[in-house]
Amino acid sequence: MGRAARHRPQQIDPQAQEAPDPQAGLDLADLNGVIEEFKRGFGSSDDVVVRRFFLGSARRIRLILVYIDGMVDRRAVDKDIIEPLMTARPQGGWPKNRSALARILAERILPVGEMEFASNYGHMVRRLMAGNSVLLLDGFPEALVIDTRMLPHRQPEAPRAEPNVQSSFEGFTELLRTNIVLVRRRIQSPNLRVRVFSSGHESKNQIALLYIEGVVNPVLVQSMLSRIEDLGHEAHLFPTVTQCILKCEARSPFPLFRNTERPDFASQELLAGKLVLLTDNSPFAVVVPATLWDFFRTPEDYTRTSWGIAFLRLIRLLANLTGLLLPSLYIALLSVNPEFLPTYLALGILALREGLPFPPVLEVVLVLLTMEILREAAIRIPPILGTTLGVVGALILGLALAQSRVVSPLTLIVAAVTALSQFVAPAYEVSLTLRLLVWPLLASAVAFGLFGLTLAALIMLGHLCTLHSLGVPYLAPVAPLSRSILRDWIFRVPVRRQFTRPEYLRPVSRIKQKPPEPPPAPSGGQRGRPPETGGVQGDERPPEAGAAGPAGAREGDSPDPGKKGLSRKGVRGT
């Protein structure tokens, strides 16, 4: 069997809405008409190959094979399609009925793993543009779509945006089929459902929705399906735009869906009762629904001890709060409410600021803007010039600002700690949100000091309480309070004791793993006590010297509880 058998395409969901097909009335049995329509539709595209040949050696039945060069496996096209058709010689001749002939070609002649019949021109063109080969039989009103795809793609590599130390070093790629296989290899369950949709009028890009039937809440599935079917946007080639389209919360700066390029994290979320959205041509998966605490978890949290993970999660949470509040708190205490500072600390800060030309607010704004410019430049600059950027940013600018007495050294320390704290978040979306929210908090601190900062923080907390991700509260399991907070929030119970899934997801099956059955209780006197060594079992003890008991009794004698040498425990043991 040819190489095409190893590349099985995903079936397009029949519920996906397609645009009206202007060539729906084209008769596929008329090969000349189909060729003319190909010429009008594709124009002068040199990569569209139209191969004409005859079936067998009789030269009576015409065939046309159409494919796009570079998107198919040429060896599979030559060896598994053209060669078998041109060399086929049936003993009784070819049937005159074209439907019977097409069935013979599909079932006996072509050694390929996946094929289907396309009854209209539009569907045939869509499958052709996806990398399949199309076989047209003269006089047969349908086209035979044969899977010969071999799309150019890179092999799975270590995730770049989510590095790790002790977890999997395998990440998603830009090929949808490869990403689905990476998930199926980790969840080898027949209940894993994959529903593929085609969206966009011109791009016809594919979106795959993954979930575990019998685990995930059906309400979540139906809500996501309704949103996917409403997509008609060409920009969903990029997963972040797809996330914005599905988000429906444009007025909130907080991300309501979790992006990940790690198949292990996506598989873990599927097992918890969530949905995973994969987009063709994208190495990122979108996990829904997502809570605020999901952005501070990593797959490595389940490869270490519970106490170590609790410490790391607490560090992540405190670091992100520091990156969010430290510049505003610095300005509020230094410029508006200096009376809250200890006297010796205030005098030391005044000594450092002696002779500086700018107020603290302008210093913080200048340094934070410089850090944002350096951070954006570090992303766009070629890797070979990364060292140069580090030297320019850390040495030249830092030393120049400090030695020229333009900015206070304390302001530089605050800016450096803020920038490092914002990098602690495992998810890039949260880091970007923190960098954005620093500015309104800074404005509140400048205008009203600590009171304004506290008021802005409370408004932000109230906004978080109103957010929902696909109907799930954004602060769950904290608000509303759930028992899941005791199992996997800051502190995580051992994996062997995580028996249930999170309550706030309302899964169909709450049981994640069955608790171990207790060992059967021993009978008699051996209950609750391990056997002793030396061949003596249970509570039987060797008799003391001069004592009469079962061990020293003659055969046939019954033990007497009233005997002096026999203990009460020995009686119970016998």
LINHU-V107518 format. One record per backbone hydrogen bond with DSSP energy under -1.0 kcal/mol. CO is the residue of the C=O (numbers start at 1). NH is the residue of the N-H. If there is no record, write none. Layout:
# LINHU-V107518
co=CO nh=NH
co=CO nh=NH
This chain:
# LINHU-V107518
co=2 nh=5
co=3 nh=6
co=4 nh=7
co=13 nh=16
co=21 nh=24
co=23 nh=26
co=27 nh=30
co=29 nh=31
co=29 nh=139
co=30 nh=34
co=31 nh=35
co=32 nh=36
co=33 nh=37
co=34 nh=38
co=35 nh=39
co=36 nh=40
co=37 nh=41
co=38 nh=42
co=39 nh=43
co=47 nh=69
co=49 nh=67
co=51 nh=65
co=53 nh=63
co=61 nh=55
co=62 nh=138
co=63 nh=53
co=64 nh=136
co=65 nh=51
co=66 nh=134
co=67 nh=49
co=68 nh=71
co=71 nh=150
co=73 nh=77
co=74 nh=78
co=75 nh=79
co=76 nh=80
co=77 nh=82
co=78 nh=83
co=81 nh=85
co=82 nh=86
co=83 nh=87
co=85 nh=56
co=97 nh=101
co=98 nh=102
co=99 nh=103
co=100 nh=104
co=101 nh=105
co=102 nh=106
co=103 nh=107
co=104 nh=108
co=104 nh=109
co=105 nh=110
co=110 nh=112
co=111 nh=2
co=114 nh=147
co=116 nh=145
co=118 nh=143
co=120 nh=124
co=121 nh=125
co=122 nh=126
co=123 nh=127
co=124 nh=128
co=125 nh=129
co=127 nh=132
co=128 nh=131
co=133 nh=146
co=134 nh=66
co=135 nh=144
co=136 nh=64
co=137 nh=140
co=143 nh=118
co=144 nh=135
co=145 nh=116
co=146 nh=133
co=148 nh=73
co=157 nh=171
co=174 nh=281
co=175 nh=179
co=176 nh=180
co=177 nh=181
co=178 nh=182
co=179 nh=183
co=180 nh=184
co=181 nh=185
co=183 nh=187
co=187 nh=189
co=189 nh=192
co=191 nh=213
co=193 nh=211
co=195 nh=209
co=196 nh=13
co=197 nh=207
co=199 nh=205
co=205 nh=199
co=206 nh=280
co=207 nh=197
co=208 nh=278
co=209 nh=195
co=210 nh=276
co=211 nh=193
co=212 nh=215
co=212 nh=216
co=215 nh=508
co=217 nh=221
co=218 nh=222
co=219 nh=223
co=220 nh=224
co=221 nh=225
co=222 nh=226
co=223 nh=227
co=224 nh=228
co=225 nh=229
co=228 nh=231
co=235 nh=238
co=238 nh=242
co=239 nh=243
co=240 nh=244
co=241 nh=245
co=242 nh=246
co=243 nh=247
co=244 nh=248
co=249 nh=252
co=258 nh=287
co=260 nh=285
co=261 nh=172
co=262 nh=266
co=263 nh=267
co=264 nh=268
co=265 nh=269
co=266 nh=270
co=267 nh=271
co=268 nh=272
co=269 nh=274
co=270 nh=273
co=275 nh=288
co=276 nh=210
co=277 nh=286
co=278 nh=208
co=279 nh=282
co=285 nh=260
co=286 nh=277
co=287 nh=258
co=288 nh=275
co=293 nh=296
co=294 nh=297
co=298 nh=301
co=299 nh=302
co=300 nh=303
co=305 nh=309
co=306 nh=310
co=307 nh=311
co=308 nh=312
co=309 nh=313
co=310 nh=314
co=311 nh=315
co=312 nh=316
co=313 nh=317
co=314 nh=318
co=315 nh=319
co=316 nh=320
co=317 nh=321
co=318 nh=322
co=319 nh=323
co=320 nh=324
co=321 nh=325
co=322 nh=326
co=325 nh=329
co=326 nh=330
co=327 nh=331
co=328 nh=332
co=329 nh=333
co=330 nh=334
co=331 nh=335
co=332 nh=337
co=337 nh=340
co=338 nh=341
co=342 nh=346
co=343 nh=347
co=344 nh=348
co=345 nh=349
co=346 nh=350
co=347 nh=351
co=348 nh=352
co=349 nh=353
co=353 nh=356
co=359 nh=363
co=360 nh=364
co=361 nh=365
co=362 nh=366
co=363 nh=367
co=364 nh=368
co=365 nh=369
co=366 nh=370
co=367 nh=371
co=368 nh=372
co=369 nh=373
co=370 nh=374
co=371 nh=375
co=372 nh=376
co=373 nh=377
co=374 nh=378
co=375 nh=379
co=376 nh=380
co=377 nh=381
co=382 nh=385
co=383 nh=386
co=385 nh=389
co=386 nh=390
co=387 nh=391
co=388 nh=392
co=389 nh=393
co=390 nh=394
co=391 nh=395
co=391 nh=396
co=392 nh=397
co=395 nh=399
co=396 nh=400
co=397 nh=401
co=398 nh=402
co=399 nh=403
co=400 nh=404
co=401 nh=406
co=401 nh=407
co=408 nh=412
co=409 nh=413
co=410 nh=414
co=411 nh=415
co=412 nh=416
co=413 nh=417
co=414 nh=418
co=415 nh=419
co=416 nh=420
co=417 nh=421
co=418 nh=422
co=421 nh=424
co=427 nh=431
co=428 nh=432
co=429 nh=433
co=430 nh=434
co=431 nh=435
co=432 nh=436
co=433 nh=437
co=434 nh=438
co=437 nh=441
co=438 nh=442
co=439 nh=443
co=440 nh=444
co=441 nh=445
co=442 nh=446
co=443 nh=447
co=444 nh=448
co=445 nh=449
co=449 nh=453
co=450 nh=454
co=451 nh=455
co=452 nh=456
co=453 nh=457
co=454 nh=458
co=455 nh=459
co=456 nh=460
co=457 nh=461
co=458 nh=462
co=459 nh=463
co=460 nh=464
co=461 nh=465
co=467 nh=474
co=469 nh=472
co=472 nh=469
co=473 nh=476
co=474 nh=292
co=475 nh=478
co=475 nh=479
co=477 nh=482
co=482 nh=485
co=483 nh=486
co=484 nh=487
co=484 nh=488
co=487 nh=493
co=491 nh=489
co=494 nh=497
co=495 nh=498
co=497 nh=499
co=499 nh=512
co=499 nh=513
co=503 nh=506
co=510 nh=501
co=523 nh=526
co=524 nh=527
co=526 nh=529
co=537 nh=540
co=544 nh=547
co=549 nh=553
co=554 nh=557
co=560 nh=563
co=567 nh=571
co=568 nh=572
co=569 nh=573
co=570 nh=574
